[in-house]
Amino acid sequence: MRNRFSLRPKWSVTLLIAALVLLTGPLLMMGRRASGVPPSGTTVPGAPQRIVAIADVHGAYEEFLSILLRMGLIDADHKWAGGSTIFVQVGDVPDRGPETRKALDLLMELEREAPAQGGKVIPLLGNHEVMQMIGDLRYTTPADFLSFTTAQSEQVRDLAYQDYRKFIAASRAVHDVPDDEDAHQRWLARHPLGFFEQRDAYAPDGVYGRWLRTHDAIAQLGDTLFLHAGLDPKLHFRSIDELNGKIRSEITGFDKLWQAMVQEKTIWRYMSLDDAFNQVKLINGAPQSGSPSALEVENARRMLDLPDGLLMSNQSPLWYRGLALEPEERNEKGLDKMLGRLDAHYMVLGHTVLPVHAITARFNNRVFLIDTGMLKSYYGGRASALEIRGGKITAYYADDPGPHVLVGETATADAAERQAEWAVVPALAPSRP
């Protein structure tokens, strides 16, 4: 009897892959045309309006709603109610929590609605947005994948398995799918229902991937810089526009490299980033299909060089923690010089959760750390927001009815007390790739 997991004839697999596209329907193909959306403008000289900044959501949809309501940015129907407010979300909406899709859908809708009232929503890229775009799935939860399932998800996954086996048959580096049920079950465990729909949604032409690729990593509003992790004073760049351009260029370069390596059959299009790295490392060690071409070798080298770029580097504005965790005296002079060169006075950062779960000022009230661990099930923190208006900088919390003025005429003394508290405790923070 023929093994049920043996490879089917070439024409049959081709038909199956065609069926994969048809079965997945609008969910997979939404936004399949090349994006014609220009980059969102994030440099606003003067920025006289009220500005509200909220940090890492990590799939904590209900907590996100609670702080948006607290700040008057949405109404009871979750529609924009912030008037002319500029709302900056400093990245890390995906991963860790169970309701990433709801949070992203809400943010996309608010971005569309705000201009009608004279407001603006600026969603910035964090490291986790980029991780999703490049396939680093270490922090994607089962609930996240499950949220992408449809009535066709079983068929989608079965057809994807056949496509994977086709890739294995053509690959120089034989992977781990022999013809036995145990290996098949291991593959299914690594690719839960909703996996393939989720990956298509973050692809360059997917509903979230297309949208995310229109956004910057850094916004400058008047004299304040907003970004996810931090600006390393030792990082060499001339302007915010240049730095945003470099990050955008690296994302575009990654997309093109991934596409080329899929076409070369060096990697499978639905591989995670980790699996792709492992596959690339093997291409020179599998002689059964001949030696790799010069182009394949060059693309493999480019793939293995990715950790040195701004999408993954510890120096990147998406990952850098020095302004949050290192002693202030180590970076103070460099920070002052950098802010002066950029015509900025303040910097607002997320990314690093501090044990006190409170918005914390550093560097004499010039750097504000606003990630307070909104995803309570993981960080044990609470939702918060930073408001900048009329020369006053104020912290708000979803579970606290009172404002906490950090800079302004009625600023309280608790900021210094918080700094002394957290200075002796390690930060609760995700690891980098």
C-alpha positions as CSV (number, residue, x, y, z in Angstrom):
1,M,0.0,0.0,0.0
2,R,1.3,3.4,-0.8
3,N,2.2,5.6,2.2
4,R,-0.4,8.2,2.8
5,F,2.3,10.8,3.4
6,S,4.3,10.2,0.2
7,L,4.8,12.9,-2.3
8,R,2.0,13.3,-4.9
9,P,2.6,13.9,-8.6
10,K,3.8,17.4,-9.5
11,W,0.6,18.3,-11.2
12,S,-1.5,17.3,-8.2
13,V,0.6,19.5,-5.8
14,T,0.2,22.4,-8.2
15,L,-3.5,22.1,-8.1
16,L,-3.4,21.8,-4.3
17,I,-1.5,25.0,-4.0
18,A,-3.9,26.8,-6.3
19,A,-6.7,25.5,-4.1
20,L,-4.9,26.9,-1.1
21,V,-5.1,30.4,-2.5
22,L,-8.8,30.0,-3.3
23,L,-9.8,28.4,0.0
24,T,-8.2,31.0,2.2
25,G,-10.4,33.7,0.6
26,P,-10.5,37.4,1.6
27,L,-8.6,36.9,4.9
28,L,-5.4,35.8,3.2
29,M,-5.6,38.0,0.2
30,M,-6.8,41.2,1.8
31,G,-4.3,43.9,0.7
32,R,-2.6,41.6,-1.9
33,R,-1.9,44.6,-4.2
34,A,1.3,46.5,-3.6
35,S,0.8,49.2,-1.1
36,G,0.4,52.7,-2.6
37,V,0.0,54.3,0.8
38,P,2.8,56.9,1.4
39,P,4.8,56.9,4.7
40,S,2.8,58.5,7.5
41,G,4.2,62.0,8.3
42,T,5.7,61.9,11.9
43,T,7.6,65.2,12.1
44,V,5.2,68.0,13.3
45,P,7.0,71.3,14.0
46,G,5.5,73.1,17.0
47,A,2.9,70.4,17.7
48,P,0.6,72.8,19.7
49,Q,-2.1,70.3,20.3
50,R,-2.6,68.0,23.2
51,I,-0.5,64.9,22.8
52,V,-1.2,61.6,24.4
53,A,1.3,58.7,24.3
54,I,0.6,55.1,25.2
55,A,3.2,52.3,25.2
56,D,3.2,48.6,24.7
57,V,-0.2,46.9,24.4
58,H,0.9,43.3,23.8
59,G,-2.5,42.0,23.0
60,A,-4.1,43.4,26.1
61,Y,-7.2,44.7,24.3
62,E,-9.4,45.4,27.3
63,E,-6.7,47.3,29.1
64,F,-6.0,49.3,25.9
65,L,-9.7,50.2,25.8
66,S,-9.6,51.3,29.4
67,I,-6.8,53.8,29.0
68,L,-8.2,55.1,25.8
69,L,-11.5,55.8,27.5
70,R,-9.6,57.3,30.5
71,M,-7.9,59.8,28.2
72,G,-11.1,60.6,26.3
73,L,-9.7,59.3,23.0
74,I,-12.6,57.0,22.3
75,D,-16.3,57.0,23.2
76,A,-18.4,54.1,24.5
77,D,-18.7,52.7,21.0
78,H,-14.9,52.7,20.6
79,K,-15.0,55.5,18.1
80,W,-12.5,58.4,18.0
81,A,-13.6,61.1,20.5
82,G,-10.2,62.8,21.0
83,G,-10.9,65.9,18.9
84,S,-7.7,67.5,17.8
85,T,-5.5,65.4,20.1
86,I,-2.4,63.8,18.6
87,F,-2.3,60.2,19.9
88,V,1.1,58.4,19.6
89,Q,1.2,54.7,20.1
90,V,4.9,53.8,20.6
91,G,4.8,50.3,19.3
92,D,4.5,46.7,20.5
93,V,0.9,46.1,20.0
94,P,1.4,42.4,19.0
95,D,2.6,39.3,20.9
96,R,2.4,37.9,24.4
97,G,-1.3,38.6,24.9
98,P,-4.4,36.9,23.5
99,E,-6.1,39.8,21.5
100,T,-3.5,41.3,19.2
101,R,-6.0,41.4,16.3
102,K,-8.6,43.4,18.2
103,A,-6.0,45.9,19.3
104,L,-4.5,46.3,15.8
105,D,-8.0,46.6,14.2
106,L,-9.0,49.3,16.7
107,L,-5.8,51.3,16.1
108,M,-6.2,51.1,12.4
109,E,-9.8,52.4,12.7
110,L,-8.8,55.2,15.0
111,E,-6.1,56.3,12.6
112,R,-8.8,56.6,9.9
113,E,-11.3,58.4,12.1
114,A,-9.2,61.0,13.9
115,P,-8.5,63.4,11.0
116,A,-12.3,64.1,10.7
117,Q,-12.1,65.9,14.1
118,G,-8.7,67.5,13.4
119,G,-6.8,64.8,15.4
120,K,-4.1,62.4,14.4
121,V,-3.1,58.9,15.4
122,I,0.6,58.0,14.9
123,P,1.2,54.2,15.4
124,L,5.0,53.7,15.6
125,L,6.9,50.5,14.9
126,G,8.2,48.6,17.9
127,N,10.4,45.5,17.9
128,H,7.4,43.2,18.1
129,E,5.8,44.7,15.0
130,V,9.0,44.1,13.1
131,M,9.3,40.6,14.6
132,Q,6.0,39.8,13.1
133,M,6.9,41.2,9.7
134,I,10.1,39.2,9.5
135,G,8.7,36.0,11.0
136,D,10.2,36.0,14.5
137,L,7.4,34.2,16.3
138,R,8.9,33.4,19.7
139,Y,6.3,35.5,21.5
140,T,3.2,34.8,19.4
141,T,0.7,33.0,21.6
142,P,-1.6,30.1,20.6
143,A,-4.6,32.4,21.2
144,D,-3.1,34.8,18.7
145,F,-3.0,32.1,16.0
146,L,-6.4,30.9,17.0
147,S,-7.9,34.3,16.3
148,F,-7.0,33.9,12.6
149,T,-8.9,30.6,12.1
150,T,-11.7,30.3,9.6
151,A,-13.9,27.4,8.6
152,Q,-11.3,26.5,6.0
153,S,-8.3,26.5,8.3
154,E,-8.0,22.6,8.4
155,Q,-7.9,22.5,4.6
156,V,-5.5,25.4,4.5
157,R,-3.1,23.6,6.9
158,D,-3.4,20.3,5.0
159,L,-2.6,21.9,1.7
160,A,0.3,23.9,3.3
161,Y,1.7,20.6,4.5
162,Q,1.7,19.2,1.0
163,D,3.4,22.4,-0.2
164,Y,6.1,22.0,2.5
165,R,6.8,18.4,1.4
166,K,7.2,19.7,-2.1
167,F,9.7,22.2,-0.8
168,I,11.6,19.5,1.1
169,A,11.8,17.3,-2.0
170,A,13.4,20.1,-4.0
171,S,15.7,21.3,-1.2
172,R,19.4,20.7,-0.9
173,A,19.1,20.6,2.9
174,V,16.7,17.8,3.8
175,H,14.7,18.9,6.9
176,D,12.8,16.8,9.4
177,V,9.6,15.5,7.6
178,P,10.1,11.8,6.8
179,D,7.1,9.7,5.8
180,D,5.8,8.8,9.3
181,E,2.9,10.0,11.4
182,D,5.0,11.1,14.4
183,A,6.9,13.6,12.2
184,H,3.6,14.8,10.7
185,Q,2.1,15.4,14.2
186,R,5.2,17.3,15.2
187,W,4.8,19.5,12.2
188,L,1.1,20.1,13.0
189,A,2.1,21.1,16.6
190,R,4.5,23.7,15.2
191,H,1.8,25.0,12.8
192,P,-1.5,25.3,14.8
193,L,-4.7,26.2,13.1
194,G,-4.6,29.9,12.1
195,F,-0.8,29.9,11.6
196,F,-0.9,30.3,7.9
197,E,-3.6,33.0,7.9
198,Q,-1.6,34.9,10.5
199,R,1.6,34.8,8.5
200,D,-0.2,36.0,5.4
201,A,-1.8,38.8,7.4
202,Y,1.7,40.2,8.2
203,A,3.2,39.7,4.8
204,P,4.0,42.8,2.7
205,D,0.6,42.6,1.0
206,G,-1.3,41.3,4.0
207,V,-3.9,43.4,5.9
208,Y,-1.5,44.1,8.8
209,G,1.8,43.8,7.0
210,R,0.8,46.4,4.4
211,W,-0.4,48.8,7.0
212,L,2.6,48.4,9.3
213,R,5.0,49.0,6.5
214,T,3.6,52.6,6.1
215,H,4.7,53.6,9.6
216,D,7.9,55.0,11.0
217,A,9.8,54.0,14.1
218,I,10.3,57.6,15.4
219,A,8.1,60.6,15.6
220,Q,9.2,64.2,16.4
221,L,6.4,66.4,17.6
222,G,7.7,69.8,18.4
223,D,10.5,69.4,21.0
224,T,9.6,65.8,21.9
225,L,10.8,62.6,20.3
226,F,8.6,59.5,20.5
227,L,9.9,56.0,19.8
228,H,9.7,52.5,21.1
229,A,13.0,51.7,22.8
230,G,15.5,54.5,22.8
231,L,18.2,56.4,20.9
232,D,21.7,55.4,21.6
233,P,23.8,58.5,21.9
234,K,26.6,56.5,20.2
235,L,24.5,55.7,17.1
236,H,25.6,57.5,14.0
237,F,22.8,59.3,12.1
238,R,22.1,62.8,10.9
239,S,18.4,63.2,11.3
240,I,15.2,61.4,12.4
241,D,14.1,61.2,8.8
242,E,17.4,59.5,7.9
243,L,17.0,57.0,10.7
244,N,13.4,56.3,9.8
245,G,14.5,55.8,6.2
246,K,17.2,53.3,7.1
247,I,14.7,51.2,9.1
248,R,12.1,51.3,6.3
249,S,14.8,50.4,3.8
250,E,16.0,47.4,5.9
251,I,12.4,46.2,6.0
252,T,12.0,46.5,2.3
253,G,15.4,44.8,1.8
254,F,14.3,41.9,4.0
255,D,11.1,41.5,2.1
256,K,13.0,41.3,-1.2
257,L,15.6,39.0,0.2
258,W,12.9,36.6,1.6
259,Q,11.1,36.6,-1.7
260,A,14.3,35.8,-3.6
261,M,15.2,33.0,-1.3
262,V,11.7,31.5,-1.6
263,Q,11.9,31.6,-5.4
264,E,15.4,29.9,-5.2
265,K,13.8,27.3,-2.9
266,T,16.4,28.0,-0.3
267,I,13.7,28.6,2.3
268,W,10.0,27.8,2.5
269,R,7.7,30.9,2.4
270,Y,6.0,30.1,5.7
271,M,9.1,29.3,7.6
272,S,9.7,31.2,10.9
273,L,12.8,33.4,11.0
274,D,14.6,30.8,13.2
275,D,13.8,28.0,10.8
276,A,15.0,30.1,7.9
277,F,18.3,30.8,9.6
278,N,18.8,27.1,10.2
279,Q,17.9,26.2,6.7
280,V,20.3,28.8,5.2
281,K,23.2,27.5,7.3
282,L,22.6,24.1,5.8
283,I,22.6,25.0,2.1
284,N,26.4,24.4,1.6
285,G,26.2,21.0,3.4
286,A,23.7,19.1,1.3
287,P,25.4,18.0,-1.9
288,Q,22.6,15.8,-3.2
289,S,21.2,18.6,-5.5
290,G,24.5,20.1,-6.5
291,S,26.4,23.1,-5.3
292,P,24.5,26.4,-4.5
293,S,24.8,29.2,-7.1
294,A,26.8,32.4,-6.4
295,L,23.5,34.2,-5.9
296,E,22.3,31.7,-3.4
297,V,25.5,32.0,-1.5
298,E,25.3,35.8,-1.5
299,N,21.7,35.8,-0.3
300,A,22.6,33.3,2.4
301,R,25.3,35.7,3.6
302,R,22.9,38.6,3.6
303,M,20.4,36.6,5.6
304,L,23.0,35.7,8.2
305,D,24.1,39.4,8.4
306,L,20.6,40.5,9.4
307,P,21.3,40.5,13.2
308,D,23.8,43.3,12.7
309,G,21.2,45.7,11.1
310,L,18.7,48.1,12.7
311,L,15.9,45.5,12.7
312,M,17.7,43.4,15.4
313,S,20.7,45.2,16.7
314,N,20.9,46.2,20.4
315,Q,21.8,49.7,19.2
316,S,18.5,50.0,17.2
317,P,15.8,52.4,18.2
318,L,13.6,49.3,18.3
319,W,15.7,47.5,20.9
320,Y,18.1,49.9,22.7
321,R,17.6,49.9,26.6
322,G,20.5,52.1,27.7
323,L,18.4,55.2,28.4
324,A,16.1,53.1,30.6
325,L,18.6,50.9,32.4
326,E,22.1,52.2,32.4
327,P,23.4,54.8,35.0
328,E,22.5,58.3,33.9
329,E,26.0,59.6,34.1
330,R,27.1,57.1,31.4
331,N,24.8,58.7,28.8
332,E,24.0,62.2,30.0
333,K,26.5,64.1,28.0
334,G,25.8,62.1,24.8
335,L,22.1,62.5,25.3
336,D,22.3,66.3,25.7
337,K,24.4,66.6,22.6
338,M,22.1,64.3,20.6
339,L,18.9,66.1,21.7
340,G,20.5,69.5,20.9
341,R,21.5,68.3,17.4
342,L,17.9,67.1,16.8
343,D,16.4,70.3,18.2
344,A,14.5,68.3,20.8
345,H,14.2,68.5,24.6
346,Y,12.2,65.4,25.6
347,M,12.1,61.8,24.7
348,V,9.2,59.4,25.3
349,L,10.0,55.7,25.3
350,G,8.2,52.3,25.8
351,H,9.8,48.8,25.6
352,T,11.2,48.5,29.1
353,V,8.9,47.6,32.0
354,L,10.0,48.8,35.4
355,P,9.0,47.0,38.6
356,V,7.1,49.9,40.0
357,H,4.7,49.9,37.0
358,A,4.6,53.7,37.0
359,I,5.6,56.2,34.3
360,T,9.2,57.3,35.3
361,A,11.3,60.3,34.4
362,R,15.0,60.1,34.0
363,F,17.8,62.5,33.0
364,N,16.3,65.5,34.9
365,N,12.8,65.0,33.4
366,R,14.0,64.7,29.8
367,V,13.4,61.0,29.2
368,F,10.1,59.5,30.1
369,L,9.6,55.7,30.4
370,I,5.9,55.0,29.8
371,D,5.7,51.2,29.5
372,T,4.0,50.2,32.7
373,G,3.2,46.6,31.9
374,M,-0.3,46.9,30.5
375,L,-0.6,43.2,30.0
376,K,-1.3,42.3,33.6
377,S,-1.3,38.6,33.1
378,Y,2.3,38.7,32.0
379,Y,3.8,41.8,33.6
380,G,1.5,42.4,36.5
381,G,1.3,46.1,35.6
382,R,-1.4,48.5,34.5
383,A,-2.5,50.6,31.6
384,S,-1.1,54.2,31.5
385,A,-0.7,57.2,29.3
386,L,1.4,60.3,29.2
387,E,-0.2,63.6,28.3
388,I,1.8,66.7,27.0
389,R,-0.2,69.9,26.9
390,G,0.6,73.6,27.4
391,G,4.1,72.9,28.9
392,K,2.8,70.4,31.4
393,I,3.6,66.7,31.3
394,T,1.2,64.4,33.2
395,A,0.9,60.7,33.8
396,Y,-2.5,59.0,33.9
397,Y,-3.4,55.4,34.9
398,A,-6.6,53.5,34.1
399,D,-6.9,52.3,37.7
400,D,-6.2,55.8,39.3
401,P,-8.7,58.7,39.0
402,G,-6.1,61.4,39.6
403,P,-3.6,62.9,37.3
404,H,0.1,62.9,38.3
405,V,1.9,66.0,37.0
406,L,5.5,65.2,36.2
407,V,6.6,68.5,34.7
408,G,4.7,71.8,35.3
409,E,3.6,74.1,38.0
410,T,1.9,71.4,40.2
411,A,4.5,68.6,39.6
412,T,4.7,66.1,42.5
413,A,7.7,64.7,44.2
414,D,6.9,61.1,43.6
415,A,8.8,60.8,40.4
416,A,12.1,61.0,42.3
417,E,10.8,58.4,44.8
418,R,9.9,56.0,42.0
419,Q,13.4,56.4,40.4
420,A,15.0,55.4,43.7
421,E,12.7,52.4,44.0
422,W,13.4,50.9,40.6
423,A,17.0,51.7,40.4
424,V,18.0,48.7,42.5
425,V,15.6,46.2,40.7
426,P,16.3,44.6,37.3
427,A,13.8,45.5,34.6
428,L,11.2,43.0,33.4
429,A,11.9,42.9,29.7
430,P,11.8,40.6,26.7
431,S,15.0,39.2,25.3
432,R,16.1,40.2,21.8
433,P,16.8,37.7,19.0
